[in-house]
Amino acid sequence: MIGAMELQPGTRVDGWQIIRALRTGGFGAVHHAEQHGKACALKVALHREQSGDTGKTHARALREVALLLTLDHPHIIKPRGYGYLPDGRAFCVLEYVDGWTLGDWLERTHPTFRELASVFAQLAGAVEYMHARGVLHRDLKLSNVMIRRTGEPVLIDLGCATSPNADELTATPLPPGTERYRSPEAHAFLSKQGRKPGARYPFKVADELFAVGVMLYELLTEPLPTKAKAHAGLADPVGLPASRTVNPRVPPALSALVEDLLARNPALRPESFEALQRRLAELAHHPGPEYAAEVHLPSAQRQPSPVDAVQAVGLAASERQGWRKVLALADQQAARLRSWLQPHGLSGLEAASRPHGRKPLALVGAVVMAVVAATWLTQGERPPPAPARREATAPTIPAAPALPPEDTLPVSAPALTAAPKEGSTVKPQPSDDLPSSRTARAPKSAPAPGSPGFAAWCKTLPLAMALSHGCASVPFKAELLECPPGSIQAMKKLGWDLGRDRFIVRLDERGPDRGAFTFTLGAPIIGVVPDSAPGQVKAPPGTLFYGRAYINDEGREDSPLGILRIVYDHVEFPGQRKYPVCAVSGLNPIEALKDGTATAFANSTVMPLERWNPQAMRQ
């Protein structure tokens, strides 16, 4: 049924047949669907664009597809396409992950501490990959991580994710997410500034680190995390017992890492997910025998599933029913034997005087017939043998066939500037032999990366498509750039003196307080005014600058590799909304160039301008 929150089995959506509902979240319902024997996860927004939905689920569905098109990582869910239902709701087609959620994986497979650290190291690498491209997940939790049957994690559900310069879809002080995974600073913001009009919490990398700490704490302290009640004290870690105190099996180093992630002061948490990945990888290769132990005793975890119990009861009932048939058939044959052995013409007295002579023979015949009947029943009505028990019980999700290569499925990418026209993409009952009518136009052949025309070709693409084709590896040059509309008026309103003011900024909030940092050229960047600049009234500590990294002035004698320039087009003061600006970082010689990244000083000054002309700016 189209129009319901969850689509009914058998419904066809753009050639995909709905098999069953998988899960329903705050912004969408996910279904298991198939097309030509290929499985996928089909996610439908809960509301259409014109419904007045305050949660903006329609816009979030399109944003999720757009963000996924900019990401290509083995541990991040991959998009397959998108479209609209007749009622106007957007849907996106995602790869189908055959496996368990993170909590189910712990309960069913009984991993060791080494295996758990390895999974989280891979997960940290995926999140760091997202952060390098300016994407924040904002809803990291156990149910948003799938574990393939091969043991590899996959990060799913980017419905709450955001990126720099993305439209503001949240009308509440805190961004969307799950309450028990929120950081202490987020709760403090809500308590102090939540009632102020327009107050918006500036979600940061530190918030994602805290969420991962909650995930680890739950897995280390709860044998059955999917059944456990939410921890009330995780948002206020003061007085929270260490994971090793709750579960003495936890190695000390792993327990200490979780305490660092749950630190009330975000400065005490790891600096980035890259740093977290290194610590987890070290623990995953720790030679100590304690890391080879299972996180929880299997006896304390999930018992045989109810499905197994039902099968066992059914088998016993079938056996009892079979033996009832045997006994009934034996009684019938015994009666027949008695009738056949009784002499015709004997008087009642004679017949009555010889019952004991006939009874043994009748019973022997009955036994013989019972054996024959039992043999026939065991051959013709024998129930199927019970499947051999496995250490890891499969989840209720049915096994899906292997997915085809990405280029075998049509993918329609939503434009970042305007949504495509809506149209009915649900076919009544199309033939399985016919391909989907919504096929994407084949893009022009792309030049090979590194070829002379690759950089020029990248500049002709929209941002999402450019990044999805690997254009972030091109050393983007800072060219003549017009300032965003309204930026001049906004900067004057903020009291900025254009061309004169200088603000101390950590060019990328993930960078260190001092020293060098490696920037991804062309990728979104969030800079922050550090606490070491308390005198900056016009841009106080905590102010966020949103922009991108570029190169200019290559071949200078003092910097042959060029100058790193961060062009910022939006600014966000603590507790306030974003404002359009036009600001550029100062002279910052590049120390190294490699694979689309540039290493330069992490901190520099930023100057507001009326327009950015790289040829005119040599300071």
C-alpha positions, 0 to 999 in steps of 0.5 A: 500500500502506497501512502502508509508509513511502511510499504506492504510486501509485494508493492513495486517501487520503480521496479523494486519489489518490497519484501518486508519492512526492516526498521522505522526511524525518526525520518524514514522507513527502511524496507528489504526490496529486490529487483531481478534477484538483487537485494537492496534496502529501500528507504522512504521518507516519512513525509512529503515535501508539501506536508508541513513536516517540521522534521523536514524528512523529505529534505533530509532524504535528498540530503542523505543521497547527496552526501552519500554520493560524495562518499566512497568508503568500504565501511560506509553504506553505498547509494544505488538511486533515488526517486519519488512515490506517487504521494510525493515522498522521496525514497532512496535505494541503498545497498543491502547489508547481510549481517547484524546490527552492532548490538546483535553482533555482540550477542550472537557471535561472542567476539573477543576484545581483539575483534571488538577493537578491530571493528571499532578501528575500522569504524573510526577510519570511516568516520574520519573519512567523513570528517575529512570531507566535512560530513558529520554523522550526528547519530552514531549509535549501535543500531546505525552500524551493521556488521557483515557476515565477514566481520566488517562494519558498515556505517548506515543511516545518514538521515541526521548527517550534515555538512558545511553550507548545508541548509539548516533543517533543525528548528530546535536548539539541539540537532537531531540524534539519539538522546543517550548518545549526546555529549555533556556539553550538548546537554549543558548548552540546552540547559543554559541557552536552550530557551533563547530564540534561535539558539543552535548547538554547534555540533562538533567532532568531540560530540561524535567521539563521545557517542563512540564512547557510549557505544563501547561502554554499552558493549563492554558492560552489557551482555545483552545491549539490545535488551538493556535499558538506557544508561541514565548517567552516560550524559553526565559521566561524573561518578560513572563506574569504569567499564572494567569495574562493571566487567572485570574481563575488560583489559585496562588499556581498553577501559582507559580509552573508554574513560577518555572518550566519555570525559566530561571535558571534550579537551580530554578526549582523543583529538580526532577519529584518526587518533582514536583509530590508531589507539584502537588498532594498537589494541586490536594487535595487542599480544596479551592473552586478555585480548583473546578472551570473549567480551562476555561469557557466552552463558550470559548472552543470548540463548537459542532463539525462539525460532530454534525453540519453535522448530524443536517443539514442532519436531517433537510434536511431529514425532508424537503424531507419527507414533500415534499413527503407528499405534492406531494402525497396529490396533486396526491390524490386531482387530483384523487378525482376530477376525481372520483367526476366529474359526467360522462355525464355532459355537459361542461356547467354543469360541469363548473357550479358546481366546487365550490361544488366539491372543498371542498370535494376534499380538505377534501379528500386530507387532509385525504390522506395527514394525512395518508401519513404523518403517513406512512412516519413517521413510515417507513422513520423516521430518527434515533433520534439524539444522546443525547449530552454528556459533553465530545465529543468523538474524531475522533478516534473510540472506541476500544474494551478492550485489552486482557491481555499482555500474550495473544499476542505474543511479539518479543523483539529486541536484544540490541546487534544486530537486528534480521534477516529481513523477510517478515512479511506482509501476502497477505490475511491470514485467520483471524482464523490463528494466526500470524506466528511471535510468540515469543519463550516462555521463560523458566519459571522464578523463583519467585522474592525473591526465591533463584535462582531468582538473578542467573536467572536474571544475565543470561538474557539480560539487557532489558529482565532482567529489564522487569522481575523485576530483578532491584529489585535484590541487584546486587553485583559488581563482577569482571568487565573488562573495556570497549574496548578503555577505557584505551587508552581514559583515558590516552589520557584525562590525567587521572592518573589511580589508583591515581586521585580522582574526586568529583562527585554527583553520581546521577545528581538527588541527592542533593548537600549534604546528602543521596540519594536513588539509584536503584540497577542495574539501569542506573545512570548519575553522574555529577561533581558539581559546587562546584568542580571548581578545577577539571581540568581533570573532570570539573564541568558539566562532566557527568559520565554514569554507574550503581549502585552495592553492595559489601562488605556486612557484614563489621563491619562498614557497615553491609548492604554493600558498594554502588559502582557506576561503570562508563563506559562512561564520557561526558565532557561539549560540547564534545562526550562520551568517554569510561572509567573505573571508580568506586566510593569510599567507601560509606556505605549503610544506608538502603536497600529496594525493590531493592534500596540502600540509601547512600551518594549522593556525593563521589569521583570517581577513574579511574582504569584499571580494577574493582576488588571488592575484591581488592578495600577496600577504 
